[in-house]
Amino acid sequence: MLVVDPLDETHEVLRAALGRNVDVLAARTSAEGLALARHHNPSLVVLDLECDDSLAKLLGRFSGACPSGPTPLVLLADSRQQATGLPDCEILPKPYHYAPLIRKIEELLGGLLGGTCQPLRKAA
């Protein structure tokens, strides 16, 4: 799983909550996130829309970044309007609490991994 968020707190909370079952890669900018996505091919991307690109441009880059094809996205947005019209995205409006975000991640990863949240491949 890849978390692209400028806040270190988000990276730390998600690593603490999910780190036993999921490899959590972290990036503070969209450029770092794209490089990690291309190299590690994450099963899921959590993307804070405060990152440094326009929304359409950013989503286009992430949707094509993973070699295995489109990757599920969880978007952290200031409002649902900021993320309206986006296909195949889960949207958590800000401000958000970590518990619903963690539940959504576990739900999505469980579906991707056959119903249970299990360890993903280790990052090289």
Summary of the structure (lengths in Angstrom):
residues: 124
radius of gyration: 13.1
end to end distance: 13.6
largest distance: 37.5
contacts: 365
relative contact order: 0.19
helix: 40%
strand: 16%
